[in-house]
Amino acid sequence: MGMIGFAVFASLVSTGQLRPSEYAQFMQAASYPCGSPITDPEALGGHGSSTNLPSPITGDNRGREGLQLRVVPNNGTVQVMIQNFGDPIWLDAADGNLLAWLELKDGDAWKPTEYHHWITCGNSYHRVLIPNMHQVFYARPFATGNWQTQIRLVVEAGEKTLYSEPVSVRTNRNRLLLNPIEAEKSEVYLGWGRPTLRPKGSEQTRIQFSNTL
């Protein structure tokens, strides 16, 4: 069970409680709120939105081109930057949250360490525009540990899936698992392209990601 003993977890699961520091040892919900400076003309309408609008990029950025995704581990957090030095670009979102997530490399395979919640209303999906020379920035909690691996960011943009350059990180292998309380009732499904948390026993499609390492 990594840094937290099995007996402790058994007690916490039985009481339905985990401390915030213990939640941080496991997979997290992907939270990348982003507003759009203009309305998506292709959206069905009725979706949620965010007030976190892209901000102007300042400083000397000579030689930087196109959309750049960056992940920077930093003392218990991971800084995530999405910077656009090229033409305006639409990124996919659902109710104001970018369809983006972090992945860790496990052997030869990349596995999600974040998930999106299951959305059943098609009106929730839309796009947000990142204008030229604008960016969004996030600081994601990320527990450090003894497992040396690599991390990257994944972002959906229409028919394209975009990836950041992998960087080294030290964390715990539990970051590939749901916490024990969530795992009792939910599972992460990968068949829709993005890691999606859904109730156990869903029979629409076959589960491809189990809560084991």
Secondary structure, 3 states (H helix, E strand, C coil): CCCCCHHHHHHHHHHCCCCHHHHCCCCEECCCECCCCCCCCCCCCCCCCCCCCCEECCCCCCCCCCEEEEEEEECCEEEEEEEECCCCEEEEEECCEECEEEEEEECCEEEECEEEECCCCHHHEEEEEECCCEEEEEEEECCCCCEEEEEEEEEEECCEEEECCCEEEEECHHHHCCCHHHHCCEEEECCCCCCEEEECCCCCCCCCCCCCC
